[in-house]
Amino acid sequence: MSHPIPNGMTRDHIVKAIKAMDSGIKHRFSGSIGYDVLFEG
């Protein structure tokens, strides 16, 4: 089930975060426990 992007958060914010995590940047989030975001397959 998909949910709308919260107010104030743009698609660009999400894409930048995904690309940063894919590049290996350190972040405070662990593995998904409640939902997953699918991006480009």
VEXTOR-148506 format. One line per field, with one value per atom (N, C-alpha, C, O, CB): residue in one letter; residue number from 1; x, z negated, y negated. Coordinates in nm, 3 decimals. Glycine has a CB too. Layout:
residues N
r = (A ...)
k = (NUM ...)
X = (X ...)
Z = (Z ...)
Y = (Y ...)
This chain:
residues 41
r = (M M M M M S S S S S H H H H H P P P P P I I I I I P P P P P N N N N N G G G G G M M M M M T T T T T R R R R R D D D D D H H H H H I I I I I V V V V V K K K K K A A A A A I I I I I K K K K K A A A A A M M M M M D D D D D S S S S S G G G G G I I I I I K K K K K H H H H H R R R R R F F F F F S S S S S G G G G G S S S S S I I I I I G G G G G Y Y Y Y Y D D D D D V V V V V L L L L L F F F F F E E E E E G G G G G)
k = (1 1 1 1 1 2 2 2 2 2 3 3 3 3 3 4 4 4 4 4 5 5 5 5 5 6 6 6 6 6 7 7 7 7 7 8 8 8 8 8 9 9 9 9 9 10 10 10 10 10 11 11 11 11 11 12 12 12 12 12 13 13 13 13 13 14 14 14 14 14 15 15 15 15 15 16 16 16 16 16 17 17 17 17 17 18 18 18 18 18 19 19 19 19 19 20 20 20 20 20 21 21 21 21 21 22 22 22 22 22 23 23 23 23 23 24 24 24 24 24 25 25 25 25 25 26 26 26 26 26 27 27 27 27 27 28 28 28 28 28 29 29 29 29 29 30 30 30 30 30 31 31 31 31 31 32 32 32 32 32 33 33 33 33 33 34 34 34 34 34 35 35 35 35 35 36 36 36 36 36 37 37 37 37 37 38 38 38 38 38 39 39 39 39 39 40 40 40 40 40 41 41 41 41 41)
X = (0.085 0.000 0.090 0.184 -0.097 0.063 0.142 0.076 -0.046 0.163 0.157 0.108 0.162 0.270 0.151 0.090 0.139 0.263 0.283 0.029 0.343 0.461 0.412 0.325 0.556 0.466 0.421 0.443 0.532 0.495 0.361 0.375 0.515 0.571 0.271 0.571 0.704 0.817 0.930 0.724 0.789 0.891 0.863 0.753 0.893 0.962 0.943 1.001 1.078 1.007 0.962 1.019 1.170 1.243 0.957 1.216 1.360 1.433 1.542 1.386 1.373 1.433 1.453 1.559 1.345 1.352 1.356 1.461 1.538 1.218 1.463 1.560 1.703 1.790 1.535 1.728 1.862 1.902 2.017 1.867 1.809 1.838 1.867 1.960 1.721 1.790 1.812 1.950 2.025 1.702 1.983 2.112 2.227 2.331 2.120 2.210 2.315 2.336 2.450 2.278 2.227 2.239 2.297 2.377 2.102 2.259 2.314 2.464 2.536 2.242 2.511 2.654 2.737 2.860 2.673 2.671 2.744 2.756 2.825 2.878 2.689 2.695 2.643 2.546 2.614 2.705 2.661 2.533 2.516 2.771 2.440 2.314 2.268 2.321 2.206 2.173 2.127 2.015 1.966 2.081 1.975 1.866 1.920 2.026 1.783 1.848 1.885 1.798 1.734 1.871 1.796 1.714 1.566 1.523 1.738 1.491 1.347 1.276 1.300 1.286 1.191 1.112 0.962 0.882 1.149 0.923 0.781 0.737 0.621 0.745 0.829 0.793 0.920 1.029 0.709 0.907 1.018 0.979 0.861 1.054 1.078 1.057 1.117 1.235 1.120 1.037 1.086 1.121 1.042 0.981 1.241 1.289 1.355 1.451 1.387 1.306 1.360 1.373 1.476 1.495 1.270 1.265 1.320 1.322 1.337)
Z = (0.000 0.000 0.000 -0.079 -0.123 0.086 0.091 0.010 -0.009 0.235 -0.037 -0.115 -0.051 0.008 -0.265 -0.062 -0.006 -0.082 -0.198 -0.011 -0.013 -0.076 -0.176 -0.142 0.032 -0.298 -0.399 -0.354 -0.274 -0.530 -0.405 -0.374 -0.408 -0.511 -0.451 -0.323 -0.345 -0.293 -0.280 -0.490 -0.261 -0.208 -0.060 -0.021 -0.284 0.022 0.166 0.217 0.148 0.240 0.337 0.401 0.411 0.393 0.541 0.439 0.451 0.320 0.322 0.492 0.205 0.076 0.064 0.021 -0.040 0.102 0.089 0.183 0.143 0.119 0.308 0.405 0.359 0.370 0.544 0.308 0.259 0.143 0.135 0.214 0.052 -0.062 -0.016 -0.066 -0.161 0.078 0.130 0.195 0.169 0.232 0.278 0.346 0.246 0.264 0.449 0.142 0.040 -0.033 -0.055 -0.060 -0.070 -0.140 -0.047 -0.091 -0.193 0.080 0.176 0.197 0.228 0.309 0.180 0.200 0.077 0.081 0.233 -0.032 -0.150 -0.261 -0.360 -0.110 -0.247 -0.351 -0.483 -0.484 -0.309 -0.592 -0.724 -0.761 -0.734 -0.832 -0.824 -0.865 -0.995 -1.034 -0.755 -1.061 -1.190 -1.180 -1.282 -1.274 -1.060 -1.041 -1.029 -0.971 -0.915 -1.085 -1.069 -0.961 -0.884 -1.203 -0.955 -0.856 -0.876 -0.986 -0.861 -0.771 -0.775 -0.872 -0.870 -0.635 -0.957 -1.048 -1.027 -1.077 -1.192 -0.954 -0.937 -0.792 -0.759 -1.009 -0.705 -0.565 -0.482 -0.535 -0.546 -0.353 -0.260 -0.153 -0.120 -0.196 -0.100 0.010 0.134 0.134 -0.019 0.239 0.364 0.456 0.474 0.430 0.513 0.599 0.721 0.709 0.524 0.837 0.963 0.963 1.004 0.992 0.918 0.922 0.800 0.789 1.039)
Y = (0.117 0.000 -0.124 -0.131 0.000 -0.219 -0.341 -0.451 -0.452 -0.385 -0.544 -0.658 -0.784 -0.782 -0.647 -0.895 -1.021 -1.070 -1.037 -1.128 -1.148 -1.209 -1.314 -1.395 -1.274 -1.315 -1.412 -1.557 -1.585 -1.388 -1.649 -1.792 -1.839 -1.800 -1.875 -1.921 -1.977 -1.891 -1.939 -2.000 -1.765 -1.676 -1.656 -1.616 -1.538 -1.686 -1.673 -1.542 -1.475 -1.792 -1.507 -1.388 -1.402 -1.305 -1.366 -1.524 -1.549 -1.517 -1.462 -1.695 -1.552 -1.518 -1.368 -1.321 -1.570 -1.293 -1.147 -1.088 -1.001 -1.086 -1.134 -1.083 -1.112 -1.026 -1.145 -1.233 -1.267 -1.177 -1.133 -1.414 -1.148 -1.062 -0.919 -0.856 -1.062 -0.868 -0.734 -0.724 -0.630 -0.696 -0.821 -0.819 -0.831 -0.767 -0.932 -0.911 -0.924 -0.791 -0.750 -1.034 -0.724 -0.596 -0.490 -0.408 -0.550 -0.491 -0.395 -0.416 -0.321 -0.407 -0.539 -0.568 -0.532 -0.541 -0.715 -0.491 -0.446 -0.549 -0.525 -0.405 -0.663 -0.765 -0.708 -0.631 -0.892 -0.744 -0.698 -0.770 -0.889 -0.724 -0.696 -0.755 -0.691 -0.587 -0.739 -0.749 -0.700 -0.597 -0.549 -0.814 -0.563 -0.469 -0.327 -0.305 -0.505 -0.233 -0.093 -0.030 -0.102 -0.015 0.100 0.168 0.138 0.102 0.317 0.153 0.126 0.220 0.341 0.140 0.164 0.248 0.230 0.309 0.216 0.126 0.100 0.087 0.114 -0.024 0.047 0.028 0.021 0.000 -0.100 0.039 0.027 -0.074 -0.089 0.165 -0.144 -0.237 -0.172 -0.137 -0.378 -0.157 -0.102 -0.218 -0.310 -0.007 -0.212 -0.320 -0.260 -0.183 -0.415 -0.293 -0.244 -0.092 -0.038 -0.307 -0.025 0.121 0.184 0.306 0.172)
